[in-house]
Structure formats: structure tokens, C-alpha cells
Amino acid sequence: MKIVVIGGSGLIGTKVVAHLRQMGHQVIAASPATGVNTITGEGLAEAMSNTDIAIDLANSPSFEDKAVMEFFQTAGQNLLAAEINAGVKHHLALSIVGVDVMQTIGYMRAKKVQEDLIKQSKVPYTIVRSTQFFEFLPGIASQAAKEDEVHVSNVKFQPIASDDVAFFVAQAALAAPVNGIMEIAGPDRSSMYEMVARYLQVTNDPRKVISTGKPEYYGGQVDDAALVPAGQAKLGTVTFEKWLSSQKQPA
């Protein structure tokens, strides 16, 4: 089958492309660098020609509220229009667990718009909502840093390894469209505060982690359980401790 992966050069995209190519599929890793631009529309019609499955893993280069909304609206409209014209049989997009209950956050509002465009498009689809990736922990710590302290929310947290995300995305793309949402998460649930503290400990980061005592995420107030699956979810195989062991720094 011919499969186009939008955002095929990113963290998840490179892994998804590798999975699918190993299975013998014709895979195009599409991005502006390879002449496929979902914002301008450049190269989209050519890329989608004779395509069976389109996987959208693209992310906005800016997280500013207006810019991220414009990105997901424009990219979503252009991509879905090209898929309709080409007769693509399955559209898969990677989204976020709890996106619909975190609408105080601009990025989540934009992702919800992306999901709505997909549902309204009439293209057979699967939306994979994932929890945060283990690989986000350094960034979470950095944006929460105040001198030698890291102030982190105690919201419930169930992150997943990027390897597991890529596996689930590839698996779902090759399956029949569910015309709905599936959720994926890591096998371990704790609090964001505890996991960030453990990550800094393992990487020999001397900064002190302090719980804010509030359920929040990137500046927005959220429900305590917003970042974890509400019901059934497919769970990854990479545990937090196994991932941490790959991050250990020499003492």
C-alpha cells in the first residue's frame, strides 16, 4: 500500500515511517523539506495521488494561541481536501488524551478543531489520542524552572514512550478506520510532580522539584484526571523505569 506520513521527519514520524517500510509498504515521509507543505498546499495533490492511507503527525512550529489555531485549521483543511480529491481510504491523526476537557489551553482548542475537521470531512478516519510522551519530561521541567527550583503540577500523569506511540499509530493505520477515537497511554500512572522529580534524580539534575499543589498544564487549569485516559486505553510496553534507564547520566 502507498502511505503518506505528514510530519514524517519528526520524533514519531521517523519511527512510524521505519515501521511501515519494514512491513514492505511504499511510504512517503512528507514535510516541507521534501516538497509537501500542508499550509501552502505545495506538493499535496502529487503526494496524495494513488495513496491508500494518510497519517497526520504534523505539529505547529508556534504554540502561540492564534498561530497554532491557524496552523491546524489551514493544514487540516488543505490535507483533507487533497485526500478527498485523491480518494484516500483512511486518514489517521495523532491527538491528545483529554483534549476536549482542556479547552482553557489554546493548543488544546486548536487540536480539538483539527479533530472536528476530520470528523466532518467524510474521509474514513481514526483519531489516536495519546498521553504525553516520556520525551516531554525535559521540556516540562525547563518551562517550570525558577532558578534552582522546578515547580510542577501534581496532576495525574501517565506518559508513554515514543516507540510505543509509533507502534500503535502504525498498527491503527493498517487496520480498518474506526471512524472514532482510540486512546493510548503508558503502563504507569503517577503524578507529574513525582515523575519529573524521578527524571531529574536519574539524570543527576540538582534542581529541587516543588509541587504546585494545583492540577494545571502549560499555564491552564485542568481537571486532576485530564491528562490520563478516562476509560479503556491501549497501554504501551515500555515502563517509566525502563525508559529512565536509557536516560541515566554517569555519576
N, C-alpha and C positions, 0 to 999 in steps of 0.2 A: 504493500500500500504506500501511497505517497502521503507524507505527513509534514505539515509546515509548523514549526515551533517559533512563534513570535517571542522575542526575548531569548533566543536560543543560545546566546553567548553569556548569559548571567549565571548566578550561583546554581539555581535549579535547572535552568535551561540546558547548560552544558551536560549535566548529569542525565536529563531526560533524553537529549539527543543521543548520547552514548548508549543508553539502554535500548532505545528503539533501533539504532543502527546494528547493535549486536544481534537483534532478532531478525535482521535481514530486510528491514523496511527502508524505503527511499525517504530520507529525512532532509529537509531544508532548514538550517538554522538561520532564521530570518531576523535581521536587525538593520538599522540604518547603515551600519558598516558594510553590510552585504547587499545594499541597494534596495532594501524593503523598509519603507517608512509608513507606519500606521497614522501618523499625524498629517503628513503631506499627501499620502496615498501613493507615493512613488513606489513602483515595483509590485504593488499589491495584486493587481489583476494577473500579472505574469506568474507570481508565486502561487496564487490560488488555482491556476489552471490545472485541471485534472487531479486536484487534491481531494483526498478522501477525508482527512482529519486535520483540523486546525487546533493548535494548542496555544492559548494566550497566556504567556508568563511575563509580559512586559510590565515595567514599573515606571512611574513618573520620575523624571530627573529632579523635580522640585516637590517638596512636601508642603509648600505654602498653599493655603486653602483654595484660593482661586485657581492657581496654576494646576494643582492636582485634579481639581474638578474638570477643568478644560481638557486636560490630558486624557482622562478616562472616558469622557463624553466623546471627544473627537476620535480617539483611537478606536473606541468601541463601535461607533457608527461606521467609520470607514472600513474596518475589518469585517464586520458583519455584512455590510453591503457587498463587499468583494466576494464573500463566501456564498451569499445568495446567488449572485451572478454566475458563480462557478459551479454551483450545485454541491457544495461541501456537505458531507453526510453527518459530521459530528464536530461540534465546537466544544472544546473544554477550556475552562478558565480557572485559574487558581485564585481563590479569595481567602477570607479570614474568618475564623470562628468568632461568632459574636458580633459580626459587622452590623447586623440590624439593630442591636441593642446598645451600640456605641456611637450613636448619631450626634453626640456633642463634639465629636472629633472630626475635623474637616476631611482627613484622609479616609475615614470610615464612610462618611457621606458619599465621597466620590466612588468608593468601591461598591457601595450599595447601588448607585446609579449604573455602574458597569453591569452589575448583576441584573438589574431591571431591563437594560437594553437587550441583554442576551435572552431573557425570558420572553420579551415582546417580539423578538426577531423572526420567529417561526423556524429557525435553524435548530435541528435536534441538538440537545446540549447536555453537558454535565458540568456543574459547578462544584469544585473541590474546595471546601473551606478548611483551612489548616490553622492550627495554633501557631504561635511564634516559633521561629527556628532557634535551636541552641546557638547558632552562629550570630544571633542578635544580641547575646548577652554582653559582649564588649561595648556595643553601642548603647545599650540600656544603661550600663554603668557610667559611660562617658557623659551622656546627656544629663545624668542625675548627680554628677560630681560637683561638689562645692569645696574647693581647696583639697584638704586631705580626708574629706568625708564623702560618702556616696549615699544620698537619701533616696530610698527605694520604697515603692508601694508594697503593701502586704497582700495585694490582690492574689487570688488563686491563680496558679500558673502551671501549665502542662506542655512545655515546649517539646519540639520534635526535631530530630536530626535531618539535615537537608538530604542525606542519602535516602532516608525513608520517604520524604516528601516526593522525591524524584521517582522512586519505585511506584508509589501509589498513583502518581499522575500518569505515568506510562501505562500502568495496568488499567486505569479507568479510561484512558484514551482509546485503548484497543478493545474495550468492552462496548456493549450497546449503550447508546445515550440513555441516561436515566430521566432526562427532562426534569431534573430536580437537583437537590443539593446532597452531597455526601460530606461527612466530616472526618478529618484525620487529626491525630494528636500523638504525643509521645506517651511512653508507658508509665511515666512517673508524674505524680501530681504533688505539688508543694505550694509554697508562696513565692512570689517574685523575689521578695526580700531574702528568703533563705537560699534560693538558687543563685542569686547574684553574689551573696556572701561566700557561698561554697566555691563559685567560679574564681573569685578574687583570691581566696585562700589557696587554691590549687595552682594558680598562676603566679603565686608569690607577690601579689599586689598588696602593698601595705595599707592601702586606704581602708578606713573604718566604714562599715556599712551600717546605716541607721534606718530603721523602719519609719516611714512617714505616718503609719497607722491609718492610712486612707486608701480606699480602693480607687486607683487612678492609673491612667496610661497615657503617656505622651501629652501631659497637660490637661487631659479631660477626665472628669469624674465619671467612673463607670461602676456598674454593679460588681459586687465582690466575685461573682462567678462568670463575668462577661467573657473572660479570656479562655475558659475551658468549655469543652463540649457539654451541651445540655442533655443530650441523650446518647444514643448509640454512635460510636465513632470507631473507625479502624485505627488500631494502635500500632505505632512503629515498634521495631525490634531493638533499636539502639537505646539503651538506658542512659540516664543522665551521667551515672558514674563511668560508664564505658566511654561516652563522649569526652568526659572530663579527662580521662586517662590519656587521650590523644592531645590534650591541651597543656599537659603538665610542663612546667618550666624547670630547668635544673636549679637546685637549691644554691 
